[in-house]
Amino acid sequence: MKAPRRLHVPGLLLLLISVSGCATTSTLNQPLHERKPLVMSGVRLDLAALRNDAAITERFGVSPPAYPLLDLPFSAALDLFVLGYTVPVALFY
């Protein structure tokens, strides 16, 4: 049985994102003692990668995803989801 054609495009996009890595998960996997930026870090890393801003990407300590424009909406959604964790850690740690 063939899969519907409309499932191919979202599946391909999901595969590209999982291969290139999510900016949010990359930045949140850093040790806390290094004082890396946390709040909306995936979006900030994607935007820095789109601007080719090497100084900001060095500050995060991780390499940006291969397709930052494609990763941007997913990083924004995940960053909003983890705000309850990142804001208190940024304020009180």
Buried (B, 14 or more C-beta within 10 A) or exposed (E): EEEEEEEEEEEEEEEBBEEBBBBBBBBBEBEEEEEBBBBBBBBBBBBBBEEEBEEBBEBBEBEBBEBBEBBBEBBBEBBEEBEEEBEEBBEEE
